Amino acid sequence: MALNWMDQWWKIVIDSVVTRLQQCISNRFDVADNEPQAAALAKIIDFKLWPIVEEEDFGNEELALLVDYHRIMLQNCGNPDMVEVEWAGIKSSVYNHFKPVHTTTWDQVNNRFREDGPNLLFLVDLLLTIPSHSVECERGFSQMKRIKTGWRNRLFCSTLTSLLRILLESPRESEFDPLPAIHYWNSSARRARRAFQLRYGSRQLTSGDTESDDEGLSNDESEG
């Protein structure tokens, strides 16, 4: 049975929507093909993806790709040619000192091998600042809506940025140490005072004020 024009129109619309949806899903999840840097980042950064037993060539290709991609920034802060050399030594040290390797964190590696691989750890620090998904962005928008409500729509951008940074990047209350902030607050320079402005204090009566007060008292006594 031949389709009428309405059915044909709906079929065209549905086919176009399905095709577009498939393209979006493919672009979103085909990370290895479309975004090789993201796949390399995950393999290097996530210790859960490391092999249980040390492999000599593990991560070498991915690290070379990341070094080439971030070479300009690495040149400004270190020597990118030393990253792969430091990677071989630190990778072996991680397997020797941390077992099982899947429970290791980069904080532990940084504290123990900071002097052995400064260029590699700088690259790792750079990679850790790159969000691997959009959850952080969605969380940031959610917090921004909570801060900048209809009653506070005139907040300055700098104030909004500071409040968002506190909510998104500050440690938990149980882990927060307020002493550095208190010391900084106490040691910071105070706002300059006005040299020719007298401080507020008890008001000094002039001779005119005294006479007017005496006259007021005498009038009250006479009326009484």
Z-matrix of the N, CA and C atoms (Angstrom, degrees):
N
C 1 1.462
C 2 1.532 1 108.76
N 3 1.296 2 116.20 1 130.97
C 4 1.462 3 121.14 2 -178.39
C 5 1.523 4 110.12 3 -71.62
N 6 1.314 5 115.91 4 142.71
C 7 1.456 6 121.11 5 178.97
C 8 1.515 7 109.77 6 -82.25
N 9 1.340 8 114.91 7 142.18
C 10 1.457 9 118.24 8 175.06
C 11 1.523 10 109.64 9 -77.08
N 12 1.306 11 116.62 10 175.95
C 13 1.456 12 120.43 11 -173.34
C 14 1.527 13 111.92 12 -65.68
N 15 1.346 14 117.39 13 -32.21
C 16 1.466 15 119.74 14 179.45
C 17 1.525 16 111.18 15 -67.95
N 18 1.333 17 117.10 16 -43.91
C 19 1.459 18 120.09 17 178.74
C 20 1.528 19 111.15 18 -64.73
N 21 1.317 20 116.24 19 -38.64
C 22 1.463 21 119.70 20 178.12
C 23 1.532 22 111.27 21 -64.53
N 24 1.323 23 115.84 22 -39.42
C 25 1.472 24 119.75 23 179.34
C 26 1.523 25 110.77 24 -64.73
N 27 1.349 26 116.62 25 -44.40
C 28 1.453 27 120.13 26 179.25
C 29 1.528 28 111.14 27 -64.09
N 30 1.313 29 117.68 28 -37.55
C 31 1.464 30 120.68 29 178.94
C 32 1.522 31 110.88 30 -63.99
N 33 1.329 32 116.85 31 -40.82
C 34 1.464 33 120.21 32 178.03
C 35 1.527 34 110.67 33 -63.90
N 36 1.342 35 116.23 34 -42.99
C 37 1.468 36 120.38 35 -179.68
C 38 1.521 37 110.71 36 -63.72
N 39 1.337 38 116.71 37 -46.72
C 40 1.462 39 120.34 38 -178.20
C 41 1.526 40 110.88 39 -63.71
N 42 1.316 41 117.13 40 -42.25
C 43 1.465 42 120.09 41 179.40
C 44 1.526 43 111.47 42 -62.80
N 45 1.319 44 117.01 43 -40.64
C 46 1.470 45 119.87 44 179.65
C 47 1.526 46 111.42 45 -67.41
N 48 1.343 47 116.45 46 -38.60
C 49 1.468 48 119.77 47 178.86
C 50 1.522 49 110.60 48 -66.15
N 51 1.329 50 116.74 49 -44.71
C 52 1.463 51 120.43 50 -179.90
C 53 1.523 52 111.07 51 -63.24
N 54 1.328 53 116.70 52 -42.47
C 55 1.464 54 120.21 53 179.08
C 56 1.519 55 111.46 54 -62.90
N 57 1.324 56 116.49 55 -44.17
C 58 1.461 57 120.52 56 179.20
C 59 1.522 58 111.10 57 -65.18
N 60 1.330 59 117.01 58 -39.20
C 61 1.462 60 121.06 59 179.44
C 62 1.522 61 110.83 60 -64.88
N 63 1.323 62 117.23 61 -40.93
C 64 1.458 63 120.48 62 177.42
C 65 1.522 64 111.59 63 -63.09
N 66 1.323 65 116.73 64 -39.20
C 67 1.460 66 119.94 65 178.18
C 68 1.527 67 111.72 66 -64.24
N 69 1.330 68 115.96 67 -42.54
C 70 1.471 69 119.88 68 179.80
C 71 1.523 70 111.24 69 -64.63
N 72 1.336 71 116.81 70 -42.85
C 73 1.458 72 120.10 71 179.55
C 74 1.525 73 110.64 72 -64.98
N 75 1.319 74 116.78 73 -40.71
C 76 1.466 75 120.09 74 178.71
C 77 1.523 76 111.23 75 -63.83
N 78 1.328 77 116.46 76 -43.17
C 79 1.463 78 119.76 77 178.74
C 80 1.516 79 112.06 78 -66.25
N 81 1.332 80 116.28 79 -30.07
C 82 1.463 81 120.03 80 -177.79
C 83 1.523 82 112.35 81 -77.53
N 84 1.325 83 118.15 82 -37.99
C 85 1.456 84 120.74 83 -171.13
C 86 1.522 85 114.24 84 -107.96
N 87 1.313 86 119.10 85 -12.19
C 88 1.463 87 120.20 86 176.26
C 89 1.519 88 109.39 87 -83.68
N 90 1.343 89 115.67 88 65.66
C 91 1.461 90 120.81 89 -174.44
C 92 1.518 91 111.15 90 -69.90
N 93 1.315 92 116.60 91 -39.36
C 94 1.461 93 119.62 92 -175.25
C 95 1.519 94 111.91 93 -63.58
N 96 1.346 95 117.20 94 -32.68
C 97 1.460 96 120.60 95 -178.05
C 98 1.520 97 112.34 96 -87.73
N 99 1.338 98 116.80 97 -43.15
C 100 1.457 99 120.73 98 -173.42
C 101 1.525 100 113.15 99 -90.52
N 102 1.330 101 117.96 100 -30.00
C 103 1.455 102 121.77 101 -177.39
C 104 1.524 103 109.05 102 -134.16
N 105 1.315 104 118.39 103 75.18
C 106 1.471 105 119.57 104 -178.17
C 107 1.519 106 112.83 105 -63.60
N 108 1.348 107 117.86 106 -26.46
C 109 1.459 108 119.35 107 178.66
C 110 1.520 109 111.23 108 -65.30
N 111 1.337 110 116.96 109 -37.22
C 112 1.461 111 119.98 110 -179.96
C 113 1.523 112 111.07 111 -66.80
N 114 1.333 113 117.18 112 -41.14
C 115 1.462 114 120.20 113 177.70
C 116 1.525 115 111.12 114 -65.63
N 117 1.325 116 116.80 115 -40.34
C 118 1.461 117 120.12 116 177.90
C 119 1.520 118 111.15 117 -65.84
N 120 1.325 119 116.73 118 -39.12
C 121 1.459 120 121.24 119 178.46
C 122 1.519 121 110.73 120 -59.65
N 123 1.336 122 117.13 121 -47.06
C 124 1.460 123 120.70 122 -178.14
C 125 1.522 124 111.05 123 -63.12
N 126 1.318 125 117.70 124 -38.90
C 127 1.466 126 120.80 125 -177.56
C 128 1.520 127 111.64 126 -68.67
N 129 1.318 128 117.38 127 -34.97
C 130 1.459 129 120.38 128 -178.72
C 131 1.524 130 111.11 129 -80.51
N 132 1.308 131 117.89 130 -43.41
C 133 1.456 132 122.09 131 -170.48
C 134 1.524 133 112.51 132 -77.65
N 135 1.315 134 117.74 133 -41.08
C 136 1.461 135 121.69 134 -173.49
C 137 1.525 136 109.85 135 -83.74
N 138 1.334 137 116.69 136 110.78
C 139 1.462 138 120.23 137 179.83
C 140 1.528 139 112.40 138 -66.38
N 141 1.314 140 117.31 139 -19.71
C 142 1.464 141 119.29 140 177.90
C 143 1.525 142 111.83 141 -68.88
N 144 1.323 143 117.19 142 -18.64
C 145 1.460 144 121.37 143 177.98
C 146 1.525 145 112.33 144 -92.21
N 147 1.318 146 117.18 145 -3.14
C 148 1.462 147 119.92 146 178.05
C 149 1.526 148 109.48 147 -75.36
N 150 1.325 149 118.43 148 147.20
C 151 1.472 150 120.24 149 176.10
C 152 1.524 151 111.36 150 -65.87
N 153 1.326 152 115.72 151 151.96
C 154 1.465 153 120.11 152 -178.58
C 155 1.525 154 110.77 153 -64.34
N 156 1.311 155 115.83 154 -41.99
C 157 1.465 156 121.90 155 178.01
C 158 1.530 157 108.17 156 -104.34
N 159 1.315 158 115.81 157 141.07
C 160 1.468 159 120.21 158 -176.48
C 161 1.523 160 111.85 159 -60.39
N 162 1.321 161 115.17 160 133.38
C 163 1.461 162 122.49 161 174.51
C 164 1.522 163 108.39 162 -117.82
N 165 1.302 164 116.32 163 131.18
C 166 1.463 165 120.61 164 -171.96
C 167 1.519 166 112.90 165 -62.88
N 168 1.331 167 116.63 166 -37.72
C 169 1.465 168 119.83 167 -176.16
C 170 1.522 169 113.23 168 -97.60
N 171 1.327 170 117.85 169 10.24
C 172 1.468 171 119.72 170 -178.28
C 173 1.526 172 110.48 171 -65.88
N 174 1.332 173 116.37 172 128.26
C 175 1.453 174 122.61 173 174.02
C 176 1.511 175 115.64 174 77.36
N 177 1.326 176 118.43 175 0.67
C 178 1.469 177 119.63 176 -176.41
C 179 1.530 178 111.90 177 -66.63
N 180 1.319 179 116.68 178 -46.03
C 181 1.462 180 119.70 179 -179.71
C 182 1.525 181 111.08 180 -66.76
N 183 1.329 182 116.16 181 -42.24
C 184 1.469 183 119.81 182 -179.85
C 185 1.528 184 110.99 183 -64.16
N 186 1.333 185 116.33 184 -40.89
C 187 1.463 186 119.40 185 179.81
C 188 1.524 187 111.04 186 -65.71
N 189 1.321 188 117.50 187 -40.33
C 190 1.466 189 120.39 188 177.65
C 191 1.523 190 111.10 189 -62.01
N 192 1.329 191 116.60 190 -37.92
C 193 1.462 192 120.32 191 177.81
C 194 1.525 193 111.11 192 -65.29
N 195 1.332 194 117.05 193 -42.14
C 196 1.461 195 120.93 194 -179.45
C 197 1.527 196 111.44 195 -69.03
N 198 1.315 197 116.78 196 -38.79
C 199 1.468 198 119.97 197 178.30
C 200 1.520 199 110.45 198 -63.99
N 201 1.307 200 116.90 199 -42.22
C 202 1.464 201 120.09 200 179.08
C 203 1.526 202 111.36 201 -66.27
N 204 1.330 203 116.80 202 -35.56
C 205 1.467 204 120.67 203 -177.94
C 206 1.529 205 111.07 204 -71.94
N 207 1.343 206 117.47 205 -36.56
C 208 1.472 207 121.74 206 -177.27
C 209 1.531 208 111.47 207 -106.84
N 210 1.300 209 118.26 208 25.21
C 211 1.460 210 121.14 209 -172.77
C 212 1.527 211 112.47 210 -62.30
N 213 1.307 212 117.60 211 -40.66
C 214 1.473 213 119.91 212 -177.31
C 215 1.524 214 110.82 213 -61.74
N 216 1.322 215 116.63 214 -44.73
C 217 1.464 216 119.41 215 -179.94
C 218 1.524 217 111.09 216 -68.99
N 219 1.325 218 117.07 217 -36.27
C 220 1.459 219 119.90 218 178.22
C 221 1.521 220 111.36 219 -66.85
N 222 1.313 221 117.58 220 -33.90
C 223 1.460 222 120.55 221 177.80
C 224 1.522 223 111.58 222 -66.05
N 225 1.321 224 116.76 223 -32.24
C 226 1.466 225 120.07 224 -179.62
C 227 1.525 226 112.29 225 -73.91
N 228 1.323 227 117.31 226 -23.00
C 229 1.469 228 120.15 227 -174.02
C 230 1.526 229 113.40 228 -122.62
N 231 1.316 230 118.50 229 2.15
C 232 1.458 231 119.46 230 -178.46
C 233 1.513 232 111.20 231 178.69
N 234 1.321 233 114.71 232 -154.31
C 235 1.460 234 121.81 233 -178.62
C 236 1.524 235 108.75 234 -118.03
N 237 1.326 236 118.94 235 104.23
C 238 1.466 237 120.15 236 -177.65
C 239 1.518 238 113.45 237 -64.90
N 240 1.333 239 118.13 238 -23.25
C 241 1.463 240 120.24 239 -179.55
C 242 1.527 241 112.30 240 -71.82
N 243 1.326 242 117.21 241 -16.10
C 244 1.462 243 120.56 242 -179.41
C 245 1.522 244 112.78 243 -91.76
N 246 1.324 245 118.03 244 -7.75
C 247 1.463 246 120.64 245 -175.45
C 248 1.523 247 111.03 246 -63.63
N 249 1.319 248 117.48 247 -46.64
C 250 1.458 249 120.28 248 -177.59
C 251 1.524 250 111.35 249 -68.21
N 252 1.320 251 117.60 250 -33.33
C 253 1.467 252 120.64 251 176.64
C 254 1.523 253 110.08 252 -66.49
N 255 1.327 254 116.97 253 -45.30
C 256 1.465 255 120.70 254 178.94
C 257 1.520 256 111.54 255 -67.25
N 258 1.330 257 117.15 256 -30.83
C 259 1.462 258 121.13 257 179.88
C 260 1.532 259 111.33 258 -61.42
N 261 1.314 260 117.61 259 -43.13
C 262 1.466 261 120.81 260 -179.33
C 263 1.526 262 111.13 261 -62.50
N 264 1.334 263 117.49 262 -42.75
C 265 1.456 264 120.13 263 -179.02
C 266 1.513 265 113.26 264 -71.02
N 267 1.327 266 117.09 265 -44.85
C 268 1.463 267 120.18 266 -178.10
C 269 1.522 268 110.80 267 -69.67
N 270 1.315 269 117.70 268 -36.82
C 271 1.468 270 120.21 269 178.26
C 272 1.521 271 110.32 270 -60.40
N 273 1.318 272 117.42 271 -44.19
C 274 1.459 273 120.83 272 177.84
C 275 1.524 274 111.50 273 -65.82
N 276 1.337 275 117.24 274 -38.60
C 277 1.466 276 120.52 275 179.61
C 278 1.519 277 111.57 276 -67.53
N 279 1.326 278 117.48 277 -35.73
C 280 1.466 279 120.75 278 178.08
C 281 1.519 280 110.39 279 -62.18
N 282 1.318 281 117.29 280 -43.51
C 283 1.465 282 120.38 281 179.28
C 284 1.524 283 111.74 282 -67.55
N 285 1.314 284 117.51 283 -28.51
C 286 1.462 285 120.22 284 -179.21
C 287 1.519 286 112.87 285 -81.85
N 288 1.327 287 118.42 286 -31.39
C 289 1.462 288 121.32 287 -172.85
C 290 1.527 289 113.68 288 -102.74
N 291 1.321 290 118.20 289 -24.91
C 292 1.468 291 120.64 290 -175.68
C 293 1.528 292 108.96 291 -120.72
N 294 1.322 293 115.38 292 116.27
C 295 1.461 294 120.68 293 178.83
C 296 1.527 295 108.51 294 -138.21
N 297 1.348 296 117.12 295 131.30
C 298 1.463 297 126.66 296 -5.41
C 299 1.529 298 111.09 297 -72.91
N 300 1.299 299 115.30 298 153.41
C 301 1.461 300 120.15 299 -174.93
C 302 1.523 301 111.74 300 -68.30
N 303 1.326 302 117.74 301 -22.67
C 304 1.468 303 120.95 302 -176.32
C 305 1.527 304 112.26 303 -67.97
N 306 1.321 305 117.65 304 -20.32
C 307 1.467 306 120.78 305 -179.29
C 308 1.528 307 112.52 306 -94.71
N 309 1.309 308 117.18 307 3.50
C 310 1.463 309 121.17 308 -177.87
C 311 1.525 310 110.53 309 -75.48
N 312 1.314 311 115.84 310 149.51
C 313 1.463 312 121.66 311 174.78
C 314 1.526 313 108.85 312 -121.13
N 315 1.319 314 115.52 313 157.36
C 316 1.462 315 119.40 314 179.98
C 317 1.521 316 111.61 315 -71.97
N 318 1.325 317 118.30 316 -21.03
C 319 1.463 318 120.15 317 173.31
C 320 1.526 319 110.41 318 -63.95
N 321 1.332 320 116.26 319 -42.49
C 322 1.462 321 119.56 320 177.67
C 323 1.526 322 111.57 321 -64.01
N 324 1.326 323 115.82 322 -42.58
C 325 1.465 324 119.68 323 179.33
C 326 1.520 325 110.81 324 -64.38
N 327 1.316 326 116.86 325 -41.38
C 328 1.466 327 120.68 326 -179.12
C 329 1.520 328 111.32 327 -65.65
N 330 1.321 329 117.34 328 -40.85
C 331 1.461 330 120.32 329 -179.41
C 332 1.529 331 112.08 330 -67.80
N 333 1.314 332 117.07 331 -33.23
C 334 1.462 333 120.31 332 -174.36
C 335 1.531 334 112.96 333 -90.44
N 336 1.330 335 117.44 334 -35.64
C 337 1.470 336 120.72 335 -172.73
C 338 1.525 337 112.66 336 -121.12
N 339 1.310 338 116.48 337 29.98
C 340 1.466 339 119.95 338 -177.77
C 341 1.522 340 111.71 339 -61.65
N 342 1.316 341 117.17 340 -38.75
C 343 1.461 342 120.45 341 -178.07
C 344 1.524 343 112.27 342 -78.03
N 345 1.326 344 117.07 343 -21.70
C 346 1.468 345 120.05 344 -176.11
C 347 1.523 346 113.08 345 -83.79
N 348 1.312 347 117.81 346 -23.75
C 349 1.462 348 119.43 347 -176.43
C 350 1.503 349 113.29 348 -146.91
N 351 1.325 350 119.38 349 63.10
C 352 1.471 351 120.49 350 -177.55
C 353 1.523 352 113.06 351 -64.43
N 354 1.331 353 117.15 352 -37.04
C 355 1.470 354 119.55 353 -179.08
C 356 1.524 355 111.59 354 -71.00
N 357 1.320 356 116.80 355 -41.57
C 358 1.460 357 120.24 356 177.72
C 359 1.519 358 110.98 357 -64.56
N 360 1.326 359 116.84 358 -43.82
C 361 1.460 360 120.02 359 -178.27
C 362 1.523 361 111.33 360 -69.31
N 363 1.323 362 117.62 361 -28.59
C 364 1.464 363 118.50 362 173.20
C 365 1.521 364 110.39 363 -65.74
N 366 1.336 365 117.47 364 -42.09
C 367 1.464 366 120.48 365 176.74
C 368 1.521 367 110.69 366 -62.69
N 369 1.324 368 117.54 367 -41.21
C 370 1.468 369 120.93 368 178.57
C 371 1.518 370 110.43 369 -62.87
N 372 1.327 371 116.59 370 -43.27
C 373 1.462 372 120.09 371 178.15
C 374 1.523 373 111.01 372 -60.93
N 375 1.326 374 116.35 373 -38.52
C 376 1.463 375 120.78 374 176.97
C 377 1.522 376 110.99 375 -65.19
N 378 1.325 377 117.17 376 -42.47
C 379 1.461 378 120.87 377 -178.56
C 380 1.523 379 111.85 378 -68.45
N 381 1.325 380 116.62 379 -33.62
C 382 1.465 381 119.47 380 -179.43
C 383 1.518 382 112.50 381 -69.69
N 384 1.317 383 117.82 382 -18.80
C 385 1.465 384 120.37 383 177.95
C 386 1.516 385 112.40 384 -83.36
N 387 1.324 386 117.73 385 -9.11
C 388 1.462 387 121.51 386 -179.75
C 389 1.517 388 108.77 387 -90.48
N 390 1.337 389 119.83 388 116.60
C 391 1.472 390 120.33 389 179.49
C 392 1.519 391 110.73 390 -66.45
N 393 1.327 392 116.37 391 134.11
C 394 1.462 393 120.99 392 -179.33
C 395 1.514 394 112.49 393 -84.62
N 396 1.316 395 117.78 394 -6.21
C 397 1.465 396 121.06 395 178.88
C 398 1.518 397 108.29 396 -152.78
N 399 1.314 398 116.06 397 178.72
C 400 1.461 399 121.16 398 -175.49
C 401 1.523 400 113.08 399 -91.98
N 402 1.332 401 117.63 400 6.95
C 403 1.467 402 119.69 401 -177.59
C 404 1.519 403 110.55 402 -63.28
N 405 1.340 404 117.31 403 -42.13
C 406 1.455 405 120.21 404 -179.78
C 407 1.525 406 111.28 405 -63.00
N 408 1.331 407 116.84 406 -37.92
C 409 1.466 408 119.69 407 177.85
C 410 1.523 409 110.69 408 -65.15
N 411 1.330 410 116.44 409 -43.78
C 412 1.460 411 119.66 410 179.47
C 413 1.524 412 110.80 411 -64.99
N 414 1.320 413 116.41 412 -38.86
C 415 1.463 414 120.18 413 177.80
C 416 1.521 415 110.64 414 -65.39
N 417 1.322 416 116.79 415 -37.72
C 418 1.457 417 119.92 416 177.84
C 419 1.514 418 112.48 417 -64.83
N 420 1.329 419 117.70 418 -42.70
C 421 1.462 420 120.57 419 177.20
C 422 1.528 421 110.99 420 -64.21
N 423 1.333 422 116.41 421 -37.95
C 424 1.461 423 119.53 422 178.99
C 425 1.526 424 111.04 423 -63.64
N 426 1.343 425 116.58 424 -44.37
C 427 1.458 426 119.58 425 178.50
C 428 1.525 427 111.35 426 -66.32
N 429 1.333 428 117.56 427 -35.72
C 430 1.460 429 120.21 428 179.31
C 431 1.521 430 110.95 429 -64.04
N 432 1.336 431 117.19 430 -38.49
C 433 1.460 432 119.95 431 177.94
C 434 1.524 433 111.18 432 -66.04
N 435 1.326 434 117.00 433 -33.61
C 436 1.465 435 120.13 434 178.31
C 437 1.522 436 111.67 435 -71.64
N 438 1.328 437 116.72 436 -32.56
C 439 1.465 438 120.30 437 -178.37
C 440 1.521 439 111.31 438 -81.35
N 441 1.313 440 116.08 439 -52.00
C 442 1.467 441 120.59 440 -174.57
C 443 1.522 442 109.19 441 -95.38
N 444 1.312 443 115.34 442 78.18
C 445 1.457 444 121.62 443 179.14
C 446 1.526 445 110.07 444 -85.12
N 447 1.324 446 115.46 445 -177.43
C 448 1.451 447 119.53 446 179.38
C 449 1.513 448 113.08 447 -62.76
N 450 1.335 449 116.77 448 -29.65
C 451 1.459 450 120.52 449 -179.99
C 452 1.529 451 112.09 450 -80.41
N 453 1.343 452 116.99 451 -15.06
C 454 1.467 453 120.22 452 -177.24
C 455 1.529 454 110.61 453 -124.09
N 456 1.319 455 116.64 454 36.61
C 457 1.461 456 119.93 455 -175.63
C 458 1.522 457 113.30 456 -77.28
N 459 1.322 458 118.01 457 0.23
C 460 1.467 459 120.81 458 179.09
C 461 1.530 460 111.74 459 -106.67
N 462 1.327 461 116.78 460 19.04
C 463 1.455 462 119.80 461 176.55
C 464 1.530 463 110.38 462 -64.05
N 465 1.318 464 115.89 463 139.28
C 466 1.457 465 119.73 464 174.46
C 467 1.525 466 109.92 465 -68.86
N 468 1.317 467 115.95 466 153.43
C 469 1.468 468 120.30 467 178.98
C 470 1.527 469 111.14 468 -61.42
N 471 1.327 470 116.58 469 -37.22
C 472 1.467 471 119.63 470 179.77
C 473 1.525 472 111.19 471 -65.60
N 474 1.336 473 117.08 472 -40.03
C 475 1.462 474 120.45 473 178.00
C 476 1.518 475 111.04 474 -66.14
N 477 1.327 476 116.51 475 -44.00
C 478 1.461 477 120.43 476 178.39
C 479 1.525 478 111.03 477 -61.81
N 480 1.324 479 117.01 478 -40.90
C 481 1.464 480 120.39 479 178.88
C 482 1.520 481 111.41 480 -63.34
N 483 1.324 482 116.94 481 -42.10
C 484 1.466 483 120.41 482 179.51
C 485 1.522 484 111.36 483 -64.32
N 486 1.319 485 117.23 484 -43.47
C 487 1.462 486 120.43 485 179.81
C 488 1.525 487 111.25 486 -65.95
N 489 1.324 488 117.21 487 -39.88
C 490 1.464 489 120.19 488 177.66
C 491 1.525 490 111.09 489 -65.52
N 492 1.313 491 116.70 490 -39.24
C 493 1.464 492 119.39 491 179.38
C 494 1.526 493 110.65 492 -64.51
N 495 1.313 494 117.01 493 -37.20
C 496 1.465 495 120.16 494 178.18
C 497 1.522 496 110.58 495 -64.79
N 498 1.320 497 116.89 496 -43.82
C 499 1.461 498 120.28 497 -177.28
C 500 1.525 499 112.56 498 -72.20
N 501 1.324 500 117.62 499 -36.47
C 502 1.463 501 120.71 500 -172.09
C 503 1.522 502 113.28 501 -91.94
N 504 1.325 503 117.89 502 -30.06
C 505 1.457 504 120.04 503 -171.53
C 506 1.519 505 113.97 504 -115.01
N 507 1.311 506 118.86 505 -11.39
C 508 1.461 507 120.23 506 -178.57
C 509 1.526 508 110.40 507 -75.18
N 510 1.324 509 117.58 508 151.70
C 511 1.466 510 119.91 509 176.73
C 512 1.523 511 111.18 510 -71.59
N 513 1.311 512 115.33 511 172.65
C 514 1.460 513 120.13 512 177.91
C 515 1.524 514 110.35 513 -67.00
N 516 1.318 515 115.63 514 161.07
C 517 1.465 516 119.84 515 -178.36
C 518 1.525 517 111.04 516 -61.21
N 519 1.342 518 116.71 517 -36.26
C 520 1.461 519 119.99 518 -179.22
C 521 1.530 520 112.15 519 -70.15
N 522 1.338 521 117.69 520 -21.52
C 523 1.460 522 121.86 521 -178.22
C 524 1.527 523 112.87 522 -105.01
N 525 1.313 524 117.79 523 -2.93
C 526 1.463 525 120.73 524 -174.96
C 527 1.521 526 110.71 525 -81.87
N 528 1.324 527 116.26 526 131.89
C 529 1.459 528 123.03 527 176.53
C 530 1.526 529 108.32 528 -106.49
N 531 1.332 530 118.90 529 108.57
C 532 1.472 531 120.12 530 -175.29
C 533 1.522 532 114.32 531 -80.51
N 534 1.342 533 118.47 532 -10.21
C 535 1.462 534 119.97 533 -173.38
C 536 1.527 535 113.36 534 -60.73
N 537 1.344 536 120.73 535 -44.24
C 538 1.475 537 118.22 536 177.78
C 539 1.523 538 113.19 537 -59.10
N 540 1.334 539 116.99 538 -39.30
C 541 1.461 540 119.37 539 178.68
C 542 1.525 541 111.05 540 -67.11
N 543 1.331 542 116.70 541 -38.02
C 544 1.467 543 120.41 542 179.10
C 545 1.526 544 110.42 543 -65.97
N 546 1.338 545 116.47 544 -43.64
C 547 1.463 546 119.63 545 178.92
C 548 1.528 547 111.13 546 -63.50
N 549 1.324 548 116.26 547 -40.27
C 550 1.468 549 119.25 548 178.68
C 551 1.522 550 110.57 549 -65.21
N 552 1.329 551 116.93 550 -40.47
C 553 1.463 552 121.02 551 179.45
C 554 1.525 553 110.81 552 -63.09
N 555 1.329 554 116.94 553 -42.36
C 556 1.460 555 120.19 554 -178.26
C 557 1.522 556 112.41 555 -71.87
N 558 1.328 557 116.95 556 -31.21
C 559 1.465 558 119.81 557 -176.61
C 560 1.522 559 113.63 558 -90.91
N 561 1.323 560 117.75 559 -11.26
C 562 1.461 561 119.76 560 -178.23
C 563 1.520 562 109.99 561 -71.36
N 564 1.322 563 115.27 562 151.79
C 565 1.462 564 120.60 563 -177.94
C 566 1.518 565 110.60 564 -69.29
N 567 1.309 566 115.03 565 138.27
C 568 1.454 567 120.04 566 177.81
C 569 1.524 568 110.41 567 -81.43
N 570 1.311 569 114.66 568 161.57
C 571 1.456 570 119.59 569 178.81
C 572 1.525 571 109.93 570 -66.10
N 573 1.318 572 116.61 571 138.04
C 574 1.464 573 121.20 572 -177.58
C 575 1.523 574 110.66 573 -62.47
N 576 1.317 575 114.43 574 137.21
C 577 1.462 576 119.32 575 179.01
C 578 1.526 577 110.14 576 -84.27
N 579 1.304 578 115.53 577 159.20
C 580 1.465 579 120.77 578 175.52
C 581 1.525 580 108.76 579 -81.57
N 582 1.315 581 114.46 580 121.20
C 583 1.468 582 118.50 581 -170.80
C 584 1.522 583 113.08 582 -65.91
N 585 1.323 584 118.41 583 -32.77
C 586 1.461 585 121.27 584 -173.25
C 587 1.525 586 112.37 585 -106.04
N 588 1.291 587 118.15 586 17.77
C 589 1.457 588 120.44 587 178.55
C 590 1.518 589 109.38 588 -108.12
N 591 1.325 590 115.75 589 125.15
C 592 1.453 591 120.62 590 -179.57
C 593 1.516 592 110.44 591 -71.11
N 594 1.325 593 115.30 592 146.75
C 595 1.449 594 119.88 593 177.06
C 596 1.525 595 110.09 594 -72.07
N 597 1.313 596 114.48 595 152.19
C 598 1.449 597 118.63 596 176.90
C 599 1.525 598 109.34 597 -72.42
N 600 1.322 599 115.71 598 138.86
C 601 1.456 600 120.99 599 178.47
C 602 1.519 601 109.58 600 -162.98
N 603 1.317 602 115.81 601 -162.30
C 604 1.461 603 119.26 602 178.23
C 605 1.521 604 109.49 603 -66.04
N 606 1.309 605 116.57 604 136.18
C 607 1.456 606 121.93 605 -176.45
C 608 1.518 607 109.87 606 -72.30
N 609 1.339 608 115.99 607 128.93
C 610 1.450 609 121.35 608 179.73
C 611 1.526 610 109.74 609 -87.97
N 612 1.319 611 115.19 610 127.16
C 613 1.462 612 120.55 611 -178.92
C 614 1.519 613 110.22 612 -80.58
N 615 1.301 614 115.32 613 135.31
C 616 1.465 615 120.73 614 174.91
C 617 1.520 616 109.09 615 -91.27
N 618 1.323 617 115.39 616 176.13
C 619 1.469 618 119.41 617 179.97
C 620 1.517 619 110.86 618 -64.87
N 621 1.340 620 117.49 619 -35.74
C 622 1.458 621 120.45 620 178.65
C 623 1.512 622 111.83 621 -65.34
N 624 1.325 623 116.32 622 -39.22
C 625 1.462 624 119.77 623 178.74
C 626 1.514 625 110.62 624 -65.30
N 627 1.343 626 117.52 625 -37.49
C 628 1.461 627 120.44 626 -178.57
C 629 1.518 628 110.77 627 -66.77
N 630 1.336 629 117.07 628 -43.52
C 631 1.460 630 120.09 629 -179.65
C 632 1.515 631 111.66 630 -64.91
N 633 1.334 632 116.63 631 -41.24
C 634 1.460 633 118.39 632 -178.82
C 635 1.510 634 110.75 633 -66.14
N 636 1.361 635 115.67 634 -36.12
C 637 1.457 636 118.38 635 178.66
C 638 1.519 637 110.84 636 -67.12
N 639 1.360 638 116.92 637 -39.64
C 640 1.459 639 119.94 638 179.19
C 641 1.516 640 110.84 639 -64.50
N 642 1.356 641 116.59 640 -39.69
C 643 1.452 642 119.62 641 179.27
C 644 1.522 643 110.98 642 -64.98
N 645 1.319 644 116.39 643 -38.19
C 646 1.452 645 118.82 644 179.29
C 647 1.506 646 111.33 645 -64.94
N 648 1.330 647 117.18 646 -39.61
C 649 1.458 648 119.88 647 179.72
C 650 1.520 649 111.28 648 -66.50
N 651 1.362 650 117.81 649 -40.96
C 652 1.458 651 120.53 650 -179.28
C 653 1.515 652 111.06 651 -65.89
N 654 1.325 653 118.51 652 -37.44
C 655 1.456 654 121.50 653 177.99
C 656 1.522 655 111.38 654 -65.32
N 657 1.334 656 115.54 655 -39.37
C 658 1.465 657 118.63 656 179.15
C 659 1.516 658 111.11 657 -65.63
N 660 1.353 659 116.71 658 -38.73
C 661 1.456 660 119.30 659 -179.48
C 662 1.522 661 111.25 660 -67.87
N 663 1.367 662 116.87 661 -38.24
C 664 1.459 663 119.75 662 -179.42
C 665 1.515 664 111.27 663 -67.74
N 666 1.347 665 116.29 664 -37.47
C 667 1.462 666 118.52 665 178.92
C 668 1.520 667 111.04 666 -68.89
N 669 1.338 668 115.18 667 -33.73
C 670 1.455 669 117.81 668 179.48
C 671 1.504 670 110.63 669 -68.46
